Amino acid sequence: MNRCDFSSISTCLKNHISESNQMSQPDFLYELFEDFMDDPTNQDFSMDNGLVCRWMTGQAKISPKISAYYSKPSNQEKLAHTIH
């Protein structure tokens, strides 16, 4: 049985995308969270490669700052559009 968490979903998405793009994990998350990263209030946020790896493998929870940003309905729509 597969789990439905950030790690499993993001890995599934990355595997689908990276087949043609050979995208690294940080590049993938920068694309996935593009709206978050482009928001001026988050200009001081950076993704550490080690932390990104732990997010992708499920060893660490996604940043509360990212979770809080995408908990707003308008930002959920942006994320859905990005994923689409």
Distance bins in CASP14 RR format, pairs under 12 A and 6 or more apart:
PFRMAT RR
TARGET T0000
AUTHOR 0000-0000-0000
RMODE 2
METHOD distances of the structure
MODEL  1
1 8 0 0 0 0 0 1 0 0 0 0 0
2 8 1 0 1 0 0 0 0 0 0 0 0
2 9 0 0 0 0 1 0 0 0 0 0 0
2 11 0 0 0 0 0 1 0 0 0 0 0
2 12 0 0 0 0 1 0 0 0 0 0 0
3 9 0 0 0 0 1 0 0 0 0 0 0
3 11 0 0 0 0 0 1 0 0 0 0 0
3 12 0 0 0 0 0 1 0 0 0 0 0
3 58 0 0 0 0 1 0 0 0 0 0 0
4 10 0 0 0 0 0 1 0 0 0 0 0
4 11 0 0 0 0 0 1 0 0 0 0 0
4 12 0 0 0 0 0 1 0 0 0 0 0
5 11 0 0 0 0 1 0 0 0 0 0 0
5 12 0 0 0 0 0 1 0 0 0 0 0
5 55 0 0 0 0 0 1 0 0 0 0 0
5 56 0 0 0 0 0 1 0 0 0 0 0
5 57 0 0 0 0 0 1 0 0 0 0 0
5 58 1 0 0 1 0 0 0 0 0 0 0
5 59 0 0 0 0 0 1 0 0 0 0 0
5 60 0 0 0 0 0 1 0 0 0 0 0
5 61 0 0 0 0 1 0 0 0 0 0 0
5 62 0 0 0 0 1 0 0 0 0 0 0
6 12 0 0 0 0 0 1 0 0 0 0 0
6 13 0 0 0 0 0 1 0 0 0 0 0
6 14 0 0 0 0 0 1 0 0 0 0 0
6 29 0 0 0 0 0 1 0 0 0 0 0
6 32 0 0 0 0 0 1 0 0 0 0 0
6 33 0 0 0 0 0 1 0 0 0 0 0
6 52 0 0 0 0 0 1 0 0 0 0 0
6 54 0 0 0 0 0 1 0 0 0 0 0
6 55 1 0 0 1 0 0 0 0 0 0 0
6 56 0 0 0 0 1 0 0 0 0 0 0
6 57 0 0 0 0 0 1 0 0 0 0 0
6 58 1 0 0 1 0 0 0 0 0 0 0
6 59 0 0 0 0 0 1 0 0 0 0 0
6 60 0 0 0 0 1 0 0 0 0 0 0
6 61 1 0 0 1 0 0 0 0 0 0 0
6 62 1 0 1 0 0 0 0 0 0 0 0
6 63 0 0 0 0 0 1 0 0 0 0 0
6 66 0 0 0 0 1 0 0 0 0 0 0
6 67 0 0 0 0 1 0 0 0 0 0 0
6 70 0 0 0 0 0 1 0 0 0 0 0
6 79 0 0 0 0 0 1 0 0 0 0 0
7 13 0 0 0 0 0 1 0 0 0 0 0
7 14 0 0 0 0 0 1 0 0 0 0 0
7 25 0 0 0 0 0 1 0 0 0 0 0
7 29 0 0 0 0 0 1 0 0 0 0 0
7 52 0 0 0 0 0 1 0 0 0 0 0
7 53 0 0 0 0 0 1 0 0 0 0 0
7 54 0 0 0 0 1 0 0 0 0 0 0
7 55 1 0 0 1 0 0 0 0 0 0 0
7 56 1 0 0 1 0 0 0 0 0 0 0
7 57 1 0 0 1 0 0 0 0 0 0 0
7 58 1 1 0 0 0 0 0 0 0 0 0
7 59 0 0 0 0 1 0 0 0 0 0 0
7 60 0 0 0 0 1 0 0 0 0 0 0
7 61 0 0 0 0 1 0 0 0 0 0 0
7 62 0 0 0 0 1 0 0 0 0 0 0
8 14 0 0 0 0 0 1 0 0 0 0 0
8 15 0 0 0 0 0 1 0 0 0 0 0
8 55 0 0 0 0 0 1 0 0 0 0 0
8 56 0 0 0 0 1 0 0 0 0 0 0
8 57 0 0 0 0 0 1 0 0 0 0 0
8 58 0 0 0 0 1 0 0 0 0 0 0
9 15 0 0 0 0 0 1 0 0 0 0 0
9 16 0 0 0 0 0 1 0 0 0 0 0
9 32 0 0 0 0 0 1 0 0 0 0 0
9 55 0 0 0 0 0 1 0 0 0 0 0
9 56 0 0 0 0 0 1 0 0 0 0 0
9 58 0 0 0 0 0 1 0 0 0 0 0
9 62 0 0 0 0 0 1 0 0 0 0 0
9 79 0 0 0 0 0 1 0 0 0 0 0
9 83 0 0 0 0 1 0 0 0 0 0 0
10 16 0 0 0 0 0 1 0 0 0 0 0
10 17 0 0 0 0 0 1 0 0 0 0 0
10 18 0 0 0 0 0 1 0 0 0 0 0
10 23 0 0 0 0 0 1 0 0 0 0 0
10 25 0 0 0 0 1 0 0 0 0 0 0
10 28 1 0 0 1 0 0 0 0 0 0 0
10 29 1 0 0 1 0 0 0 0 0 0 0
10 31 0 0 0 0 0 1 0 0 0 0 0
10 32 1 0 0 1 0 0 0 0 0 0 0
10 33 0 0 0 0 0 1 0 0 0 0 0
10 52 0 0 0 0 1 0 0 0 0 0 0
10 53 0 0 0 0 0 1 0 0 0 0 0
10 55 1 0 0 1 0 0 0 0 0 0 0
10 56 1 0 1 0 0 0 0 0 0 0 0
10 57 0 0 0 0 1 0 0 0 0 0 0
10 58 0 0 0 0 1 0 0 0 0 0 0
10 62 0 0 0 0 1 0 0 0 0 0 0
10 66 0 0 0 0 0 1 0 0 0 0 0
10 79 0 0 0 0 0 1 0 0 0 0 0
10 83 0 0 0 0 0 1 0 0 0 0 0
11 17 0 0 0 0 0 1 0 0 0 0 0
11 18 0 0 0 0 0 1 0 0 0 0 0
11 25 0 0 0 0 1 0 0 0 0 0 0
11 28 0 0 0 0 1 0 0 0 0 0 0
11 29 0 0 0 0 0 1 0 0 0 0 0
11 32 0 0 0 0 0 1 0 0 0 0 0
11 53 0 0 0 0 0 1 0 0 0 0 0
11 55 0 0 0 0 0 1 0 0 0 0 0
11 56 1 0 0 1 0 0 0 0 0 0 0
11 57 0 0 0 0 1 0 0 0 0 0 0
11 58 0 0 0 0 1 0 0 0 0 0 0
12 18 0 0 0 0 0 1 0 0 0 0 0
12 19 0 0 0 0 0 1 0 0 0 0 0
12 28 0 0 0 0 0 1 0 0 0 0 0
12 56 0 0 0 0 0 1 0 0 0 0 0
12 83 0 0 0 0 0 1 0 0 0 0 0
13 19 0 0 0 0 0 1 0 0 0 0 0
13 21 0 0 0 0 0 1 0 0 0 0 0
13 23 0 0 0 0 0 1 0 0 0 0 0
13 25 0 0 0 0 0 1 0 0 0 0 0
13 28 1 0 0 1 0 0 0 0 0 0 0
13 29 0 0 0 0 0 1 0 0 0 0 0
13 31 0 0 0 0 1 0 0 0 0 0 0
13 32 1 0 0 1 0 0 0 0 0 0 0
13 56 0 0 0 0 0 1 0 0 0 0 0
13 79 0 0 0 0 0 1 0 0 0 0 0
13 82 0 0 0 0 0 1 0 0 0 0 0
13 83 1 0 0 1 0 0 0 0 0 0 0
13 84 0 0 0 0 0 1 0 0 0 0 0
14 20 0 0 0 0 0 1 0 0 0 0 0
14 21 0 0 0 0 1 0 0 0 0 0 0
14 22 0 0 0 0 0 1 0 0 0 0 0
14 23 1 0 0 1 0 0 0 0 0 0 0
14 24 0 0 0 0 1 0 0 0 0 0 0
14 25 1 0 0 1 0 0 0 0 0 0 0
14 26 0 0 0 0 0 1 0 0 0 0 0
14 27 0 0 0 0 1 0 0 0 0 0 0
14 28 1 0 1 0 0 0 0 0 0 0 0
14 29 0 0 0 0 1 0 0 0 0 0 0
14 31 0 0 0 0 1 0 0 0 0 0 0
14 32 0 0 0 0 1 0 0 0 0 0 0
14 52 0 0 0 0 0 1 0 0 0 0 0
14 55 0 0 0 0 0 1 0 0 0 0 0
14 56 1 0 0 1 0 0 0 0 0 0 0
14 57 0 0 0 0 0 1 0 0 0 0 0
14 83 0 0 0 0 0 1 0 0 0 0 0
15 21 0 0 0 0 0 1 0 0 0 0 0
15 22 0 0 0 0 0 1 0 0 0 0 0
15 23 0 0 0 0 0 1 0 0 0 0 0
15 25 0 0 0 0 0 1 0 0 0 0 0
15 28 0 0 0 0 1 0 0 0 0 0 0
15 56 0 0 0 0 0 1 0 0 0 0 0
16 23 0 0 0 0 0 1 0 0 0 0 0
16 28 0 0 0 0 0 1 0 0 0 0 0
16 83 0 0 0 0 0 1 0 0 0 0 0
17 23 1 0 0 1 0 0 0 0 0 0 0
17 24 0 0 0 0 0 1 0 0 0 0 0
17 25 0 0 0 0 0 1 0 0 0 0 0
17 27 0 0 0 0 1 0 0 0 0 0 0
17 28 1 0 0 1 0 0 0 0 0 0 0
17 29 0 0 0 0 0 1 0 0 0 0 0
17 31 0 0 0 0 1 0 0 0 0 0 0
17 32 0 0 0 0 1 0 0 0 0 0 0
17 82 0 0 0 0 0 1 0 0 0 0 0
17 83 0 0 0 0 0 1 0 0 0 0 0
18 24 0 0 0 0 1 0 0 0 0 0 0
18 25 0 0 0 0 1 0 0 0 0 0 0
18 27 0 0 0 0 1 0 0 0 0 0 0
18 28 1 0 0 1 0 0 0 0 0 0 0
18 31 0 0 0 0 0 1 0 0 0 0 0
18 56 0 0 0 0 0 1 0 0 0 0 0
21 27 0 0 0 0 1 0 0 0 0 0 0
21 28 0 0 0 0 1 0 0 0 0 0 0
21 31 0 0 0 0 1 0 0 0 0 0 0
22 28 0 0 0 0 0 1 0 0 0 0 0
23 29 0 0 0 0 1 0 0 0 0 0 0
23 30 0 0 0 0 1 0 0 0 0 0 0
23 31 1 0 0 1 0 0 0 0 0 0 0
23 32 0 0 0 0 0 1 0 0 0 0 0
23 56 0 0 0 0 0 1 0 0 0 0 0
24 30 0 0 0 0 1 0 0 0 0 0 0
24 31 0 0 0 0 0 1 0 0 0 0 0
24 47 0 0 0 0 0 1 0 0 0 0 0
24 49 0 0 0 0 1 0 0 0 0 0 0
24 50 0 0 0 0 0 1 0 0 0 0 0
24 52 0 0 0 0 1 0 0 0 0 0 0
24 53 0 0 0 0 0 1 0 0 0 0 0
24 56 0 0 0 0 0 1 0 0 0 0 0
25 31 0 0 0 0 0 1 0 0 0 0 0
25 32 0 0 0 0 0 1 0 0 0 0 0
25 47 0 0 0 0 1 0 0 0 0 0 0
25 48 0 0 0 0 0 1 0 0 0 0 0
25 49 1 0 0 1 0 0 0 0 0 0 0
25 50 0 0 0 0 1 0 0 0 0 0 0
25 51 0 0 0 0 0 1 0 0 0 0 0
25 52 1 0 1 0 0 0 0 0 0 0 0
25 53 1 0 0 1 0 0 0 0 0 0 0
25 54 0 0 0 0 0 1 0 0 0 0 0
25 55 0 0 0 0 1 0 0 0 0 0 0
25 56 1 0 1 0 0 0 0 0 0 0 0
25 57 0 0 0 0 1 0 0 0 0 0 0
26 32 0 0 0 0 0 1 0 0 0 0 0
26 33 0 0 0 0 0 1 0 0 0 0 0
26 37 0 0 0 0 0 1 0 0 0 0 0
26 46 0 0 0 0 1 0 0 0 0 0 0
26 47 1 0 1 0 0 0 0 0 0 0 0
26 48 0 0 0 0 1 0 0 0 0 0 0
26 49 1 0 1 0 0 0 0 0 0 0 0
26 50 0 0 0 0 1 0 0 0 0 0 0
26 51 0 0 0 0 1 0 0 0 0 0 0
26 52 1 0 1 0 0 0 0 0 0 0 0
26 53 0 0 0 0 1 0 0 0 0 0 0
26 55 0 0 0 0 0 1 0 0 0 0 0
26 56 0 0 0 0 1 0 0 0 0 0 0
27 33 0 0 0 0 0 1 0 0 0 0 0
27 34 0 0 0 0 0 1 0 0 0 0 0
27 37 0 0 0 0 0 1 0 0 0 0 0
27 47 0 0 0 0 1 0 0 0 0 0 0
27 49 0 0 0 0 0 1 0 0 0 0 0
27 52 0 0 0 0 1 0 0 0 0 0 0
27 56 0 0 0 0 0 1 0 0 0 0 0
28 34 0 0 0 0 0 1 0 0 0 0 0
28 47 0 0 0 0 0 1 0 0 0 0 0
28 52 0 0 0 0 1 0 0 0 0 0 0
28 53 0 0 0 0 0 1 0 0 0 0 0
28 55 0 0 0 0 0 1 0 0 0 0 0
28 56 0 0 0 0 1 0 0 0 0 0 0
28 82 0 0 0 0 0 1 0 0 0 0 0
28 83 0 0 0 0 0 1 0 0 0 0 0
29 36 0 0 0 0 1 0 0 0 0 0 0
29 37 0 0 0 0 1 0 0 0 0 0 0
29 45 0 0 0 0 0 1 0 0 0 0 0
29 46 0 0 0 0 0 1 0 0 0 0 0
29 47 1 0 1 0 0 0 0 0 0 0 0
29 48 0 0 0 0 0 1 0 0 0 0 0
29 49 0 0 0 0 0 1 0 0 0 0 0
29 50 0 0 0 0 0 1 0 0 0 0 0
29 51 0 0 0 0 1 0 0 0 0 0 0
29 52 1 0 1 0 0 0 0 0 0 0 0
29 53 0 0 0 0 0 1 0 0 0 0 0
29 54 0 0 0 0 0 1 0 0 0 0 0
29 55 1 0 0 1 0 0 0 0 0 0 0
29 56 1 0 0 1 0 0 0 0 0 0 0
29 62 0 0 0 0 1 0 0 0 0 0 0
29 63 0 0 0 0 0 1 0 0 0 0 0
29 66 0 0 0 0 1 0 0 0 0 0 0
29 82 0 0 0 0 0 1 0 0 0 0 0
30 36 0 0 0 0 1 0 0 0 0 0 0
30 37 1 0 0 1 0 0 0 0 0 0 0
30 38 0 0 0 0 0 1 0 0 0 0 0
30 42 0 0 0 0 0 1 0 0 0 0 0
30 45 0 0 0 0 0 1 0 0 0 0 0
30 46 0 0 0 0 0 1 0 0 0 0 0
30 47 1 0 0 1 0 0 0 0 0 0 0
30 49 0 0 0 0 0 1 0 0 0 0 0
30 52 0 0 0 0 1 0 0 0 0 0 0
30 66 0 0 0 0 0 1 0 0 0 0 0
30 82 0 0 0 0 0 1 0 0 0 0 0
31 37 0 0 0 0 1 0 0 0 0 0 0
31 38 0 0 0 0 0 1 0 0 0 0 0
31 47 0 0 0 0 0 1 0 0 0 0 0
31 79 0 0 0 0 0 1 0 0 0 0 0
31 82 1 0 0 1 0 0 0 0 0 0 0
31 83 0 0 0 0 0 1 0 0 0 0 0
32 47 0 0 0 0 0 1 0 0 0 0 0
32 52 0 0 0 0 0 1 0 0 0 0 0
32 55 0 0 0 0 0 1 0 0 0 0 0
32 56 0 0 0 0 0 1 0 0 0 0 0
32 62 0 0 0 0 0 1 0 0 0 0 0
32 66 0 0 0 0 1 0 0 0 0 0 0
32 70 0 0 0 0 0 1 0 0 0 0 0
32 78 0 0 0 0 0 1 0 0 0 0 0
32 79 1 0 0 1 0 0 0 0 0 0 0
32 80 0 0 0 0 0 1 0 0 0 0 0
32 81 0 0 0 0 0 1 0 0 0 0 0
32 82 1 0 0 1 0 0 0 0 0 0 0
32 83 1 0 0 1 0 0 0 0 0 0 0
32 84 0 0 0 0 0 1 0 0 0 0 0
33 39 0 0 0 0 1 0 0 0 0 0 0
33 42 0 0 0 0 1 0 0 0 0 0 0
33 45 0 0 0 0 1 0 0 0 0 0 0
33 46 0 0 0 0 0 1 0 0 0 0 0
33 47 0 0 0 0 1 0 0 0 0 0 0
33 52 0 0 0 0 0 1 0 0 0 0 0
33 55 0 0 0 0 0 1 0 0 0 0 0
33 62 0 0 0 0 1 0 0 0 0 0 0
33 63 0 0 0 0 1 0 0 0 0 0 0
33 65 0 0 0 0 0 1 0 0 0 0 0
33 66 1 0 0 1 0 0 0 0 0 0 0
33 67 0 0 0 0 0 1 0 0 0 0 0
33 69 0 0 0 0 1 0 0 0 0 0 0
33 70 0 0 0 0 1 0 0 0 0 0 0
33 75 0 0 0 0 0 1 0 0 0 0 0
33 78 0 0 0 0 1 0 0 0 0 0 0
33 79 1 0 0 1 0 0 0 0 0 0 0
33 82 0 0 0 0 1 0 0 0 0 0 0
33 83 0 0 0 0 0 1 0 0 0 0 0
34 42 0 0 0 0 0 1 0 0 0 0 0
34 66 0 0 0 0 0 1 0 0 0 0 0
34 69 0 0 0 0 0 1 0 0 0 0 0
34 70 0 0 0 0 0 1 0 0 0 0 0
34 75 0 0 0 0 0 1 0 0 0 0 0
34 78 0 0 0 0 1 0 0 0 0 0 0
34 79 0 0 0 0 1 0 0 0 0 0 0
34 81 0 0 0 0 0 1 0 0 0 0 0
34 82 1 0 1 0 0 0 0 0 0 0 0
34 83 0 0 0 0 0 1 0 0 0 0 0
35 41 0 0 0 0 0 1 0 0 0 0 0
35 42 0 0 0 0 1 0 0 0 0 0 0
35 66 0 0 0 0 0 1 0 0 0 0 0
35 69 0 0 0 0 1 0 0 0 0 0 0
35 70 0 0 0 0 1 0 0 0 0 0 0
35 72 0 0 0 0 0 1 0 0 0 0 0
35 74 0 0 0 0 1 0 0 0 0 0 0
35 75 1 0 0 1 0 0 0 0 0 0 0
35 76 0 0 0 0 0 1 0 0 0 0 0
35 77 0 0 0 0 1 0 0 0 0 0 0
35 78 1 0 1 0 0 0 0 0 0 0 0
35 79 1 0 0 1 0 0 0 0 0 0 0
35 80 0 0 0 0 0 1 0 0 0 0 0
35 81 0 0 0 0 1 0 0 0 0 0 0
35 82 1 0 0 1 0 0 0 0 0 0 0
35 83 0 0 0 0 0 1 0 0 0 0 0
36 42 1 0 1 0 0 0 0 0 0 0 0
36 43 0 0 0 0 0 1 0 0 0 0 0
36 45 1 0 0 1 0 0 0 0 0 0 0
36 47 0 0 0 0 0 1 0 0 0 0 0
36 62 0 0 0 0 0 1 0 0 0 0 0
36 63 0 0 0 0 1 0 0 0 0 0 0
36 65 0 0 0 0 1 0 0 0 0 0 0
36 66 1 0 1 0 0 0 0 0 0 0 0
36 67 0 0 0 0 0 1 0 0 0 0 0
36 68 0 0 0 0 1 0 0 0 0 0 0
36 69 1 0 1 0 0 0 0 0 0 0 0
36 70 1 0 0 1 0 0 0 0 0 0 0
36 71 0 0 0 0 0 1 0 0 0 0 0
36 72 0 0 0 0 0 1 0 0 0 0 0
36 75 1 0 0 1 0 0 0 0 0 0 0
36 76 0 0 0 0 0 1 0 0 0 0 0
36 78 0 0 0 0 1 0 0 0 0 0 0
36 79 0 0 0 0 1 0 0 0 0 0 0
36 82 0 0 0 0 1 0 0 0 0 0 0
37 43 0 0 0 0 1 0 0 0 0 0 0
37 44 0 0 0 0 0 1 0 0 0 0 0
37 45 1 0 0 1 0 0 0 0 0 0 0
37 46 0 0 0 0 1 0 0 0 0 0 0
37 47 0 0 0 0 1 0 0 0 0 0 0
37 63 0 0 0 0 0 1 0 0 0 0 0
37 65 0 0 0 0 0 1 0 0 0 0 0
37 66 0 0 0 0 1 0 0 0 0 0 0
37 69 0 0 0 0 1 0 0 0 0 0 0
37 78 0 0 0 0 0 1 0 0 0 0 0
37 82 0 0 0 0 0 1 0 0 0 0 0
38 45 0 0 0 0 0 1 0 0 0 0 0
38 69 0 0 0 0 0 1 0 0 0 0 0
38 75 0 0 0 0 0 1 0 0 0 0 0
38 78 0 0 0 0 1 0 0 0 0 0 0
38 82 0 0 0 0 0 1 0 0 0 0 0
39 45 0 0 0 0 1 0 0 0 0 0 0
39 65 0 0 0 0 0 1 0 0 0 0 0
39 66 0 0 0 0 0 1 0 0 0 0 0
39 68 0 0 0 0 0 1 0 0 0 0 0
39 69 1 0 0 1 0 0 0 0 0 0 0
39 70 0 0 0 0 0 1 0 0 0 0 0
39 72 0 0 0 0 0 1 0 0 0 0 0
39 74 0 0 0 0 0 1 0 0 0 0 0
39 75 0 0 0 0 1 0 0 0 0 0 0
39 78 0 0 0 0 1 0 0 0 0 0 0
41 65 0 0 0 0 1 0 0 0 0 0 0
41 68 0 0 0 0 0 1 0 0 0 0 0
41 69 0 0 0 0 1 0 0 0 0 0 0
41 75 0 0 0 0 0 1 0 0 0 0 0
42 63 0 0 0 0 0 1 0 0 0 0 0
42 65 1 0 0 1 0 0 0 0 0 0 0
42 66 0 0 0 0 1 0 0 0 0 0 0
42 68 0 0 0 0 0 1 0 0 0 0 0
42 69 1 0 0 1 0 0 0 0 0 0 0
42 70 0 0 0 0 0 1 0 0 0 0 0
42 75 0 0 0 0 0 1 0 0 0 0 0
44 65 0 0 0 0 1 0 0 0 0 0 0
45 51 0 0 0 0 0 1 0 0 0 0 0
45 63 1 0 0 1 0 0 0 0 0 0 0
45 64 0 0 0 0 0 1 0 0 0 0 0
45 65 1 0 0 1 0 0 0 0 0 0 0
45 66 0 0 0 0 1 0 0 0 0 0 0
45 68 0 0 0 0 0 1 0 0 0 0 0
45 69 0 0 0 0 1 0 0 0 0 0 0
46 52 0 0 0 0 0 1 0 0 0 0 0
46 63 0 0 0 0 0 1 0 0 0 0 0
46 65 0 0 0 0 0 1 0 0 0 0 0
47 53 0 0 0 0 0 1 0 0 0 0 0
47 54 0 0 0 0 0 1 0 0 0 0 0
47 55 0 0 0 0 1 0 0 0 0 0 0
47 56 0 0 0 0 0 1 0 0 0 0 0
47 62 0 0 0 0 0 1 0 0 0 0 0
47 63 0 0 0 0 1 0 0 0 0 0 0
47 65 0 0 0 0 0 1 0 0 0 0 0
47 66 0 0 0 0 1 0 0 0 0 0 0
48 54 0 0 0 0 1 0 0 0 0 0 0
48 55 0 0 0 0 1 0 0 0 0 0 0
48 60 0 0 0 0 0 1 0 0 0 0 0
48 63 0 0 0 0 0 1 0 0 0 0 0
49 55 0 0 0 0 0 1 0 0 0 0 0
49 56 0 0 0 0 0 1 0 0 0 0 0
50 56 0 0 0 0 1 0 0 0 0 0 0
50 57 0 0 0 0 1 0 0 0 0 0 0
50 59 0 0 0 0 1 0 0 0 0 0 0
50 60 0 0 0 0 1 0 0 0 0 0 0
51 57 0 0 0 0 0 1 0 0 0 0 0
51 58 0 0 0 0 0 1 0 0 0 0 0
51 59 0 0 0 0 1 0 0 0 0 0 0
51 60 1 0 0 1 0 0 0 0 0 0 0
51 61 0 0 0 0 0 1 0 0 0 0 0
51 62 0 0 0 0 1 0 0 0 0 0 0
51 63 1 0 0 1 0 0 0 0 0 0 0
51 66 0 0 0 0 0 1 0 0 0 0 0
52 58 0 0 0 0 0 1 0 0 0 0 0
52 59 0 0 0 0 0 1 0 0 0 0 0
52 60 0 0 0 0 1 0 0 0 0 0 0
52 62 0 0 0 0 0 1 0 0 0 0 0
52 63 0 0 0 0 0 1 0 0 0 0 0
52 66 0 0 0 0 0 1 0 0 0 0 0
53 59 1 0 0 1 0 0 0 0 0 0 0
53 60 0 0 0 0 1 0 0 0 0 0 0
54 60 1 1 0 0 0 0 0 0 0 0 0
54 61 0 0 0 0 1 0 0 0 0 0 0
54 62 0 0 0 0 1 0 0 0 0 0 0
54 63 0 0 0 0 0 1 0 0 0 0 0
55 61 1 0 0 1 0 0 0 0 0 0 0
55 62 1 0 1 0 0 0 0 0 0 0 0
55 63 1 0 0 1 0 0 0 0 0 0 0
55 66 0 0 0 0 1 0 0 0 0 0 0
55 67 0 0 0 0 0 1 0 0 0 0 0
56 62 0 0 0 0 1 0 0 0 0 0 0
61 67 0 0 0 0 1 0 0 0 0 0 0
62 68 0 0 0 0 0 1 0 0 0 0 0
62 69 0 0 0 0 0 1 0 0 0 0 0
62 70 0 0 0 0 1 0 0 0 0 0 0
62 71 0 0 0 0 0 1 0 0 0 0 0
63 69 0 0 0 0 1 0 0 0 0 0 0
63 70 0 0 0 0 0 1 0 0 0 0 0
64 70 0 0 0 0 0 1 0 0 0 0 0
64 71 0 0 0 0 1 0 0 0 0 0 0
65 71 0 0 0 0 0 1 0 0 0 0 0
66 72 0 0 0 0 0 1 0 0 0 0 0
66 75 0 0 0 0 0 1 0 0 0 0 0
66 79 0 0 0 0 1 0 0 0 0 0 0
67 75 0 0 0 0 0 1 0 0 0 0 0
67 76 0 0 0 0 0 1 0 0 0 0 0
67 79 0 0 0 0 0 1 0 0 0 0 0
68 75 0 0 0 0 1 0 0 0 0 0 0
68 76 0 0 0 0 0 1 0 0 0 0 0
69 75 1 0 1 0 0 0 0 0 0 0 0
69 76 0 0 0 0 1 0 0 0 0 0 0
69 78 0 0 0 0 1 0 0 0 0 0 0
69 79 0 0 0 0 1 0 0 0 0 0 0
70 76 1 0 1 0 0 0 0 0 0 0 0
70 77 0 0 0 0 1 0 0 0 0 0 0
70 78 0 0 0 0 1 0 0 0 0 0 0
70 79 1 0 1 0 0 0 0 0 0 0 0
70 80 0 0 0 0 1 0 0 0 0 0 0
70 82 0 0 0 0 0 1 0 0 0 0 0
70 83 0 0 0 0 0 1 0 0 0 0 0
71 79 0 0 0 0 0 1 0 0 0 0 0
72 78 0 0 0 0 1 0 0 0 0 0 0
72 79 0 0 0 0 0 1 0 0 0 0 0
73 79 0 0 0 0 0 1 0 0 0 0 0
73 80 0 0 0 0 0 1 0 0 0 0 0
74 80 0 0 0 0 0 1 0 0 0 0 0
74 81 0 0 0 0 0 1 0 0 0 0 0
75 81 0 0 0 0 0 1 0 0 0 0 0
75 82 0 0 0 0 0 1 0 0 0 0 0
76 82 0 0 0 0 0 1 0 0 0 0 0
76 83 0 0 0 0 0 1 0 0 0 0 0
77 83 0 0 0 0 0 1 0 0 0 0 0
77 84 0 0 0 0 0 1 0 0 0 0 0
78 84 0 0 0 0 0 1 0 0 0 0 0
END
